[in-house]
């Protein structure tokens, strides 16, 4: 029973990160791709707020153990997402501003 509950929490956490990121795509400073002549304004995604994760767990009526597990899982997934996305942005910038 506990294993089923944990796998359900994993699935919910992964879906929560993907759904939230897909709808909201939080970035600091506005649009990711904004051209201003020869310069480009770039913003980097920010980590998900702890309160948002806990609110999502509360809305799904997860118990304390599921909430703790889901919180740690989402934070881990979010950190991985941020690392990958920041690498993509750096590569994109290097390609955009390369010397020809």
Buried (B, 14 or more C-beta within 10 A) or exposed (E): EEEEBBEBBBEBBBEBBEEBBEEEEEBEEEEBEEEEEEEBEBBEBEEBEEEBBBEBBEEBEBEEEBBEBBBEBBBEBBEEBBEEBEEEBEEBEEEEEEEE
